[in-house]
């Protein structure tokens, strides 16, 4: 497990029609602020502000097909070659990062084929490198893409 050092910058939040919304720096629009969205937006700031990942190489909540089932991944970071580099599955803070969460990101990665798989609930964060059929735990965030 790694410790995430979040930047001082915080997501922009406002109340709209009686509901709290947060500005997504990647989608460039206001979205409903849920506990999972809070984790996703803070992790996006960590990627862009702390690690300097280019926002132009990050996709958020895009649809993918698993057989006949439509799913949405949380975050995919692409390399400069536009191949998926990292997939991130976000859970709300009170959700433990269990084997089933890892299995979820592994299922999504069947289609995505990213090198790095990350699961986070905002406080805990596990990173794995996909070396062929083997998942190797990683102790720090990849610094360059």
Secondary structure, 3 states (H helix, E strand, C coil): CECCCCCCCCCCEEEECCEEEEEECCCCEEEECCHHHHHHHHHHHHHHHHCCCCHHHEEECCEEEECCEEEECCEEEECCCCCEEEEEEECCCCCCCCHHHHHHHHHHHHHHCCCEEEEECCCCEEEEEEECCEEEEECCCCCCC
